[in-house]
Amino acid sequence: MSPPSPPRDRVRNSLIDDAKTRLKKHDVGTKHSHLSPTKYSILLPLVAKEGKLHLLFTLRSDKKDTLLTPVVGFIDHNFQAQPNPDEVKNVFLVPLEYFLHPRVYHQNRLTRSGHHFILHCFEYTTPEDGMTYHIKGITAKFAVFVALIILGKKPTFEVEFDLNDLISSSEEGFLELREHAASKL
């Protein structure tokens, strides 16, 4: 018989287990994999620290005209990033809750080919070093989507998703975004 887990481990495991359960309810698998020959995934790594879930971000370059698939992964709370400085400028954590209740946020509205888009723009300052980061575009959209699923709370700003039917509304929105990207060629 193994010894009981310390309370901090139980809280962390409970956060992760609850998040996995909510994510599984919204997993569409390979349903849209046939839509584009060029496919990329965006990893949204979650880490449980200090009793909250955080998203781990890196500053990177974006790809255009591709099918982007959000993939949520969980990393160990002791993880220490060691990025290649030629590829990654910085690594930072943002509490998942921030993508529903941000301190600094604005949005832009865009209409293209009859489709309406909300462009989320978050500004986050890390408490550790005071560095300010801007999270926007598809990265921000995916962060909001994951926060909506896992936390199950209403954001303090307007979103393009139907909060009562996240799957259908998100599929429609992400497919419109793909069509918009393809039409720019």
Beta strands, then each sheet from edge to edge (+ up, - down):
strand 1: 39-49
strand 2: 52-58
strand 3: 67-74
strand 4: 91-95
strand 5: 104-112
strand 6: 115-125
strand 7: 132-136
sheet 1: 3+ 1+ 2- 4+
sheet 2: 5+ 6- 7+
end
